[in-house]
Amino acid sequence: MKIYYDKDVDALYIELGNKKPDGVIEIAEGVNLDTTEDGKIVGIEILNASQKIDLRTVLSYSLKVSKKDLWQILTKESLRRANVA
């Protein structure tokens, strides 16, 4: 997922995949879903975005990882570095 914001036109675009859209469905005024031929949603466009959502929540992120998963990630990274050295 990639998020783009153009402050000159106050438009937010959330890219949900690599497929090219074939159609657009307007779900509310200034809120559009980009879709493929087979009905998959590949993007979300929000016009006048700062009026519709709190951009700070969309343009920032946090990552929640359990202690168990974090330990596995750190262990794998430590092993990878040990093999490189």
N, CA, C and O atoms as a GROMACS GRO file, in nm:
protein
  340
    1MET      N    1   0.085  -0.117   0.000
    1MET     CA    2   0.000   0.000   0.000
    1MET      C    3   0.089   0.123   0.000
    1MET      O    4   0.188   0.130   0.073
    2LYS      N    5   0.054   0.218  -0.082
    2LYS     CA    6   0.124   0.346  -0.088
    2LYS      C    7   0.021   0.457  -0.074
    2LYS      O    8  -0.092   0.446  -0.122
    3ILE      N    9   0.061   0.564  -0.008
    3ILE     CA   10  -0.029   0.678   0.012
    3ILE      C   11   0.038   0.802  -0.045
    3ILE      O   12   0.153   0.832  -0.015
    4TYR      N   13  -0.036   0.873  -0.127
    4TYR     CA   14   0.013   0.996  -0.188
    4TYR      C   15  -0.080   1.110  -0.149
    4TYR      O   16  -0.202   1.094  -0.144
    5TYR      N   17  -0.021   1.225  -0.120
    5TYR     CA   18  -0.101   1.343  -0.090
    5TYR      C   19  -0.046   1.460  -0.168
    5TYR      O   20   0.074   1.488  -0.164
    6ASP      N   21  -0.133   1.528  -0.240
    6ASP     CA   22  -0.097   1.648  -0.316
    6ASP      C   23  -0.163   1.767  -0.248
    6ASP      O   24  -0.283   1.789  -0.263
    7LYS      N   25  -0.083   1.843  -0.174
    7LYS     CA   26  -0.143   1.952  -0.097
    7LYS      C   27  -0.187   2.068  -0.186
    7LYS      O   28  -0.272   2.147  -0.145
    8ASP      N   29  -0.131   2.080  -0.308
    8ASP     CA   30  -0.173   2.187  -0.398
    8ASP      C   31  -0.319   2.173  -0.438
    8ASP      O   32  -0.388   2.274  -0.457
    9VAL      N   33  -0.367   2.049  -0.451
    9VAL     CA   34  -0.507   2.026  -0.488
    9VAL      C   35  -0.585   1.958  -0.377
    9VAL      O   36  -0.704   1.927  -0.394
   10ASP      N   37  -0.519   1.934  -0.262
   10ASP     CA   38  -0.581   1.870  -0.145
   10ASP      C   39  -0.645   1.736  -0.181
   10ASP      O   40  -0.761   1.709  -0.150
   11ALA      N   41  -0.565   1.652  -0.248
   11ALA     CA   42  -0.613   1.520  -0.290
   11ALA      C   43  -0.524   1.412  -0.229
   11ALA      O   44  -0.402   1.421  -0.231
   12LEU      N   45  -0.589   1.309  -0.176
   12LEU     CA   46  -0.520   1.195  -0.117
   12LEU      C   47  -0.550   1.074  -0.204
   12LEU      O   48  -0.664   1.052  -0.245
   13TYR      N   49  -0.446   0.994  -0.232
   13TYR     CA   50  -0.466   0.871  -0.308
   13TYR      C   51  -0.401   0.757  -0.233
   13TYR      O   52  -0.284   0.764  -0.196
   14ILE      N   53  -0.478   0.652  -0.211
   14ILE     CA   54  -0.429   0.532  -0.144
   14ILE      C   55  -0.423   0.423  -0.250
   14ILE      O   56  -0.525   0.377  -0.300
   15GLU      N   57  -0.301   0.382  -0.283
   15GLU     CA   58  -0.280   0.277  -0.383
   15GLU      C   59  -0.276   0.143  -0.311
   15GLU      O   60  -0.194   0.121  -0.222
   16LEU      N   61  -0.366   0.054  -0.349
   16LEU     CA   62  -0.381  -0.074  -0.280
   16LEU      C   63  -0.317  -0.191  -0.352
   16LEU      O   64  -0.316  -0.302  -0.299
   17GLY      N   65  -0.264  -0.168  -0.468
   17GLY     CA   66  -0.201  -0.278  -0.542
   17GLY      C   67  -0.130  -0.224  -0.664
   17GLY      O   68  -0.128  -0.103  -0.688
   18ASN      N   69  -0.073  -0.314  -0.742
   18ASN     CA   70   0.003  -0.275  -0.860
   18ASN      C   71  -0.079  -0.278  -0.989
   18ASN      O   72  -0.032  -0.233  -1.093
   19LYS      N   73  -0.201  -0.330  -0.981
   19LYS     CA   74  -0.284  -0.339  -1.102
   19LYS      C   75  -0.332  -0.200  -1.143
   19LYS      O   76  -0.356  -0.113  -1.060
   20LYS      N   77  -0.346  -0.183  -1.272
   20LYS     CA   78  -0.398  -0.058  -1.328
   20LYS      C   79  -0.551  -0.059  -1.318
   20LYS      O   80  -0.614  -0.159  -1.350
   21PRO      N   81  -0.610   0.054  -1.276
   21PRO     CA   82  -0.757   0.057  -1.268
   21PRO      C   83  -0.819   0.065  -1.408
   21PRO      O   84  -0.763   0.124  -1.500
   22ASP      N   85  -0.936   0.004  -1.418
   22ASP     CA   86  -1.013   0.007  -1.543
   22ASP      C   87  -1.139   0.091  -1.528
   22ASP      O   88  -1.200   0.130  -1.628
   23GLY      N   89  -1.179   0.118  -1.404
   23GLY     CA   90  -1.301   0.194  -1.382
   23GLY      C   91  -1.297   0.266  -1.249
   23GLY      O   92  -1.207   0.247  -1.168
   24VAL      N   93  -1.397   0.350  -1.230
   24VAL     CA   94  -1.408   0.430  -1.107
   24VAL      C   95  -1.551   0.421  -1.056
   24VAL      O   96  -1.647   0.429  -1.133
   25ILE      N   97  -1.562   0.405  -0.925
   25ILE     CA   98  -1.694   0.409  -0.860
   25ILE      C   99  -1.691   0.523  -0.759
   25ILE      O  100  -1.609   0.522  -0.667
   26GLU      N  101  -1.780   0.619  -0.776
   26GLU     CA  102  -1.790   0.728  -0.679
   26GLU      C  103  -1.880   0.681  -0.565
   26GLU      O  104  -1.998   0.653  -0.587
   27ILE      N  105  -1.825   0.673  -0.444
   27ILE     CA  106  -1.904   0.624  -0.331
   27ILE      C  107  -1.960   0.738  -0.247
   27ILE      O  108  -2.054   0.718  -0.169
   28ALA      N  109  -1.904   0.855  -0.262
   28ALA     CA  110  -1.954   0.977  -0.198
   28ALA      C  111  -1.895   1.092  -0.278
   28ALA      O  112  -1.804   1.072  -0.358
   29GLU      N  113  -1.945   1.211  -0.257
   29GLU     CA  114  -1.893   1.325  -0.331
   29GLU      C  115  -1.743   1.341  -0.303
   29GLU      O  116  -1.702   1.365  -0.190
   30GLY      N  117  -1.664   1.327  -0.409
   30GLY     CA  118  -1.520   1.342  -0.396
   30GLY      C  119  -1.447   1.223  -0.337
   30GLY      O  120  -1.329   1.233  -0.302
   31VAL      N  121  -1.515   1.109  -0.326
   31VAL     CA  122  -1.451   0.986  -0.276
   31VAL      C  123  -1.475   0.878  -0.382
   31VAL      O  124  -1.588   0.836  -0.406
   32ASN      N  125  -1.364   0.835  -0.444
   32ASN     CA  126  -1.374   0.742  -0.556
   32ASN      C  127  -1.293   0.616  -0.531
   32ASN      O  128  -1.184   0.621  -0.474
   33LEU      N  129  -1.347   0.504  -0.576
   33LEU     CA  130  -1.275   0.378  -0.573
   33LEU      C  131  -1.230   0.346  -0.714
   33LEU      O  132  -1.311   0.344  -0.807
   34ASP      N  133  -1.101   0.320  -0.731
   34ASP     CA  134  -1.050   0.272  -0.860
   34ASP      C  135  -1.061   0.121  -0.859
   34ASP      O  136  -1.018   0.055  -0.764
   35THR      N  137  -1.118   0.066  -0.966
   35THR     CA  138  -1.142  -0.079  -0.972
   35THR      C  139  -1.084  -0.139  -1.100
   35THR      O  140  -1.060  -0.069  -1.198
   36THR      N  141  -1.065  -0.270  -1.095
   36THR     CA  142  -1.023  -0.344  -1.214
   36THR      C  143  -1.147  -0.400  -1.283
   36THR      O  144  -1.259  -0.388  -1.232
   37GLU      N  145  -1.126  -0.460  -1.399
   37GLU     CA  146  -1.238  -0.520  -1.473
   37GLU      C  147  -1.312  -0.624  -1.391
   37GLU      O  148  -1.434  -0.639  -1.402
   38ASP      N  149  -1.236  -0.697  -1.306
   38ASP     CA  150  -1.300  -0.803  -1.228
   38ASP      C  151  -1.350  -0.754  -1.092
   38ASP      O  152  -1.382  -0.835  -1.004
   39GLY      N  153  -1.359  -0.622  -1.073
   39GLY     CA  154  -1.422  -0.567  -0.954
   39GLY      C  155  -1.333  -0.551  -0.832
   39GLY      O  156  -1.382  -0.518  -0.724
   40LYS      N  157  -1.203  -0.572  -0.847
   40LYS     CA  158  -1.112  -0.554  -0.733
   40LYS      C  159  -1.081  -0.406  -0.715
   40LYS      O  160  -1.062  -0.333  -0.812
   41ILE      N  161  -1.076  -0.362  -0.589
   41ILE     CA  162  -1.043  -0.223  -0.558
   41ILE      C  163  -0.892  -0.210  -0.553
   41ILE      O  164  -0.825  -0.279  -0.477
   42VAL      N  165  -0.837  -0.120  -0.636
   42VAL     CA  166  -0.691  -0.101  -0.642
   42VAL      C  167  -0.647   0.037  -0.594
   42VAL      O  168  -0.528   0.063  -0.581
   43GLY      N  169  -0.744   0.125  -0.568
   43GLY     CA  170  -0.708   0.257  -0.520
   43GLY      C  171  -0.828   0.332  -0.465
   43GLY      O  172  -0.943   0.305  -0.500
   44ILE      N  173  -0.798   0.427  -0.378
   44ILE     CA  174  -0.902   0.513  -0.319
   44ILE      C  175  -0.856   0.657  -0.334
   44ILE      O  176  -0.746   0.693  -0.290
   45GLU      N  177  -0.938   0.738  -0.396
   45GLU     CA  178  -0.907   0.880  -0.414
   45GLU      C  179  -1.002   0.962  -0.327
   45GLU      O  180  -1.123   0.940  -0.328
   46ILE      N  181  -0.947   1.057  -0.254
   46ILE     CA  182  -1.028   1.146  -0.172
   46ILE      C  183  -0.993   1.290  -0.209
   46ILE      O  184  -0.882   1.336  -0.184
   47LEU      N  185  -1.089   1.358  -0.268
   47LEU     CA  186  -1.071   1.499  -0.304
   47LEU      C  187  -1.114   1.586  -0.187
   47LEU      O  188  -1.201   1.548  -0.109
   48ASN      N  189  -1.053   1.702  -0.174
   48ASN     CA  190  -1.075   1.790  -0.057
   48ASN      C  191  -1.050   1.709   0.071
   48ASN      O  192  -1.128   1.714   0.166
   49ALA      N  193  -0.941   1.635   0.068
   49ALA     CA  194  -0.911   1.538   0.173
   49ALA      C  195  -0.903   1.599   0.312
   49ALA      O  196  -0.953   1.540   0.408
   50SER      N  197  -0.842   1.716   0.324
   50SER     CA  198  -0.827   1.777   0.457
   50SER      C  199  -0.961   1.816   0.519
   50SER      O  200  -0.970   1.837   0.640
   51GLN      N  201  -1.063   1.826   0.437
   51GLN     CA  202  -1.198   1.858   0.485
   51GLN      C  203  -1.273   1.731   0.530
   51GLN      O  204  -1.369   1.739   0.607
   52LYS      N  205  -1.228   1.616   0.481
   52LYS     CA  206  -1.301   1.491   0.504
   52LYS      C  207  -1.238   1.400   0.608
   52LYS      O  208  -1.308   1.323   0.674
   53ILE      N  209  -1.105   1.408   0.625
   53ILE     CA  210  -1.036   1.320   0.719
   53ILE      C  211  -0.925   1.397   0.789
   53ILE      O  212  -0.884   1.504   0.743
   54ASP      N  213  -0.878   1.344   0.898
   54ASP     CA  214  -0.764   1.401   0.969
   54ASP      C  215  -0.638   1.347   0.901
   54ASP      O  216  -0.601   1.231   0.921
   55LEU      N  217  -0.573   1.429   0.821
   55LEU     CA  218  -0.458   1.385   0.743
   55LEU      C  219  -0.344   1.335   0.831
   55LEU      O  220  -0.265   1.251   0.787
   56ARG      N  221  -0.334   1.385   0.953
   56ARG     CA  222  -0.226   1.339   1.042
   56ARG      C  223  -0.238   1.189   1.069
   56ARG      O  224  -0.136   1.122   1.085
   57THR      N  225  -0.358   1.137   1.074
   57THR     CA  226  -0.375   0.994   1.101
   57THR      C  227  -0.342   0.908   0.980
   57THR      O  228  -0.302   0.793   0.994
   58VAL      N  229  -0.359   0.963   0.861
   58VAL     CA  230  -0.333   0.887   0.739
   58VAL      C  231  -0.186   0.899   0.698
   58VAL      O  232  -0.128   0.803   0.646
   59LEU      N  233  -0.127   1.015   0.720
   59LEU     CA  234   0.009   1.039   0.674
   59LEU      C  235   0.114   1.006   0.779
   59LEU      O  236   0.231   1.041   0.763
   60SER      N  237   0.074   0.938   0.885
   60SER     CA  238   0.168   0.886   0.982
   60SER      C  239   0.131   0.739   1.004
   60SER      O  240   0.022   0.696   0.968
   61TYR      N  241   0.220   0.665   1.062
   61TYR     CA  242   0.189   0.524   1.082
   61TYR      C  243   0.255   0.475   1.210
   61TYR      O  244   0.349   0.534   1.262
   62SER      N  245   0.203   0.366   1.257
   62SER     CA  246   0.265   0.296   1.369
   62SER      C  247   0.259   0.147   1.337
   62SER      O  248   0.176   0.102   1.259
   63LEU      N  249   0.348   0.075   1.398
   63LEU     CA  250   0.356  -0.068   1.373
   63LEU      C  251   0.346  -0.139   1.507
   63LEU      O  252   0.428  -0.115   1.596
   64LYS      N  253   0.248  -0.224   1.520
   64LYS     CA  254   0.232  -0.300   1.643
   64LYS      C  255   0.282  -0.442   1.619
   64LYS      O  256   0.233  -0.512   1.530
   65VAL      N  257   0.378  -0.482   1.700
   65VAL     CA  258   0.438  -0.614   1.688
   65VAL      C  259   0.438  -0.678   1.826
   65VAL      O  260   0.476  -0.615   1.924
   66SER      N  261   0.395  -0.802   1.832
   66SER     CA  262   0.397  -0.871   1.960
   66SER      C  263   0.542  -0.897   2.002
   66SER      O  264   0.632  -0.897   1.918
   67LYS      N  265   0.563  -0.918   2.130
   67LYS     CA  266   0.698  -0.947   2.179
   67LYS      C  267   0.755  -1.072   2.112
   67LYS      O  268   0.873  -1.077   2.078
   68LYS      N  269   0.670  -1.171   2.094
   68LYS     CA  270   0.712  -1.296   2.032
   68LYS      C  271   0.760  -1.270   1.888
   68LYS      O  272   0.867  -1.316   1.849
   69ASP      N  273   0.681  -1.195   1.811
   69ASP     CA  274   0.719  -1.166   1.673
   69ASP      C  275   0.844  -1.079   1.667
   69ASP      O  276   0.931  -1.101   1.582
   70LEU      N  277   0.853  -0.982   1.757
   70LEU     CA  278   0.971  -0.896   1.760
   70LEU      C  279   1.096  -0.979   1.790
   70LEU      O  280   1.200  -0.959   1.727
   71TRP      N  281   1.086  -1.071   1.884
   71TRP     CA  282   1.199  -1.158   1.917
   71TRP      C  283   1.241  -1.239   1.794
   71TRP      O  284   1.360  -1.255   1.768
   72GLN      N  285   1.145  -1.291   1.721
   72GLN     CA  286   1.176  -1.370   1.601
   72GLN      C  287   1.245  -1.284   1.495
   72GLN      O  288   1.340  -1.328   1.431
   73ILE      N  289   1.196  -1.163   1.478
   73ILE     CA  290   1.257  -1.072   1.380
   73ILE      C  291   1.400  -1.039   1.419
   73ILE      O  292   1.491  -1.047   1.336
   74LEU      N  293   1.421  -1.004   1.545
   74LEU     CA  294   1.554  -0.968   1.592
   74LEU      C  295   1.649  -1.087   1.586
   74LEU      O  296   1.766  -1.071   1.551
   75THR      N  297   1.601  -1.205   1.618
   75THR     CA  298   1.684  -1.326   1.612
   75THR      C  299   1.726  -1.354   1.468
   75THR      O  300   1.842  -1.384   1.442
   76LYS      N  301   1.632  -1.345   1.374
   76LYS     CA  302   1.665  -1.369   1.233
   76LYS      C  303   1.765  -1.267   1.183
   76LYS      O  304   1.857  -1.302   1.109
   77GLU      N  305   1.749  -1.141   1.222
   77GLU     CA  306   1.843  -1.036   1.180
   77GLU      C  307   1.981  -1.061   1.239
   77GLU      O  308   2.081  -1.044   1.170
   78SER      N  309   1.987  -1.101   1.365
   78SER     CA  310   2.117  -1.131   1.429
   78SER      C  311   2.187  -1.246   1.358
   78SER      O  312   2.307  -1.241   1.335
   79LEU      N  313   2.111  -1.350   1.323
   79LEU     CA  314   2.168  -1.465   1.252
   79LEU      C  315   2.216  -1.424   1.113
   79LEU      O  316   2.322  -1.468   1.067
   80ARG      N  317   2.138  -1.340   1.046
   80ARG     CA  318   2.178  -1.295   0.913
   80ARG      C  319   2.308  -1.217   0.920
   80ARG      O  320   2.398  -1.239   0.838
   81ARG      N  321   2.319  -1.126   1.017
   81ARG     CA  322   2.442  -1.047   1.032
   81ARG      C  323   2.561  -1.136   1.068
   81ARG      O  324   2.672  -1.112   1.021
   82ALA      N  325   2.540  -1.236   1.150
   82ALA     CA  326   2.648  -1.326   1.191
   82ALA      C  327   2.701  -1.404   1.069
   82ALA      O  328   2.821  -1.430   1.060
   83ASN      N  329   2.612  -1.439   0.978
   83ASN     CA  330   2.654  -1.512   0.856
   83ASN      C  331   2.727  -1.423   0.758
   83ASN      O  332   2.808  -1.471   0.680
   84VAL      N  333   2.699  -1.294   0.762
   84VAL     CA  334   2.763  -1.199   0.672
   84VAL      C  335   2.903  -1.166   0.720
   84VAL      O  336   2.995  -1.151   0.640
   85ALA      N  337   2.920  -1.154   0.852
   85ALA     CA  338   3.048  -1.111   0.909
   85ALA      C  339   3.157  -1.215   0.894
   85ALA      O  340   3.270  -1.193   0.937
   0.00000   0.00000   0.00000
